Amino acid sequence: MANALQEQLLKAGLASKQKGRDVKTQQRRDKKAKVDDGSAALKLEIAEKKRIQAEKDKALNEARFAEAAEKGQVKGLINEFTRFAIKLPTNAELKFNFTLDNKILSVYITESIQRDLLNGTLGIVRYEDKSYLVPHKLAERVNLLVPEWCGYLWDKSAIDSVEQVSGADDPYADYAIPDDLMW
């Protein structure tokens, strides 16, 4: 005697077998939807860990900046990258985009400067809303002391990892790229 009411409704002609199956299916779906698989708690735990790590990183950066400021390294670094900065050309036509603090910024450069940026001989430092083209070693030092000032820094390890991934599973490896295509 599974469900006496359902059987009575079927005999009386007030419900059909299909309607009974639909109700059972809906009840099963509702029951599954109510079951907590723990994913919400896991997501909250991961978000909390990320927040704590971000706070630790921020505190570490602030401590590193304060220590460097005490030693006068930051002022010396500012003087150094303003002195060794390569002047941005006024008649440049190429727009070079870089990201800083989740913002896309751009500078207009020549082809030779673009080649130097992409080869890793130059970097971009952004200080007080002004971009400076500096030698790579100086950009690395700025990145170590004050990472929020470093706008573009060529990273060989990142390029190597991209080449390994793209070479292995590239579905378009057999297709030629046109010469006039600019990225």
VENMOPE-V82349 format. One record per backbone hydrogen bond with DSSP energy under -1.0 kcal/mol. NH is the residue of the N-H (numbers start at 0). CO is the residue of the C=O. If there is no record, write none. Layout:
# VENMOPE-V82349
nh->NH co->CO
nh->NH co->CO
This chain:
# VENMOPE-V82349
nh->6 co->2
nh->7 co->3
nh->8 co->4
nh->9 co->5
nh->10 co->6
nh->11 co->7
nh->13 co->8
nh->14 co->8
nh->19 co->15
nh->20 co->16
nh->21 co->17
nh->22 co->18
nh->23 co->19
nh->24 co->20
nh->25 co->21
nh->26 co->22
nh->27 co->23
nh->28 co->24
nh->29 co->25
nh->30 co->26
nh->31 co->27
nh->32 co->28
nh->33 co->29
nh->41 co->37
nh->42 co->38
nh->43 co->39
nh->44 co->40
nh->45 co->41
nh->46 co->42
nh->47 co->43
nh->48 co->44
nh->49 co->45
nh->50 co->46
nh->51 co->47
nh->52 co->48
nh->53 co->49
nh->54 co->50
nh->55 co->51
nh->56 co->52
nh->57 co->53
nh->58 co->54
nh->59 co->55
nh->60 co->56
nh->61 co->57
nh->62 co->58
nh->63 co->59
nh->64 co->60
nh->65 co->61
nh->66 co->62
nh->67 co->63
nh->68 co->64
nh->69 co->65
nh->70 co->66
nh->72 co->67
nh->75 co->71
nh->76 co->72
nh->77 co->73
nh->78 co->74
nh->79 co->75
nh->80 co->76
nh->81 co->77
nh->82 co->78
nh->83 co->79
nh->85 co->132
nh->93 co->108
nh->95 co->106
nh->97 co->104
nh->99 co->102
nh->104 co->97
nh->106 co->95
nh->108 co->93
nh->113 co->109
nh->114 co->110
nh->115 co->111
nh->116 co->112
nh->117 co->113
nh->118 co->114
nh->120 co->115
nh->121 co->115
nh->122 co->133
nh->123 co->151
nh->124 co->131
nh->125 co->148
nh->126 co->129
nh->131 co->124
nh->133 co->122
nh->135 co->120
nh->138 co->134
nh->139 co->135
nh->140 co->136
nh->141 co->137
nh->142 co->138
nh->143 co->139
nh->144 co->140
nh->145 co->141
nh->148 co->145
nh->150 co->123
nh->151 co->123
nh->158 co->154
nh->159 co->155
nh->160 co->156
nh->161 co->157
nh->162 co->158
nh->163 co->159
nh->164 co->160
nh->165 co->161
nh->166 co->162
nh->167 co->163
nh->168 co->164
nh->172 co->169
nh->174 co->171
nh->180 co->177
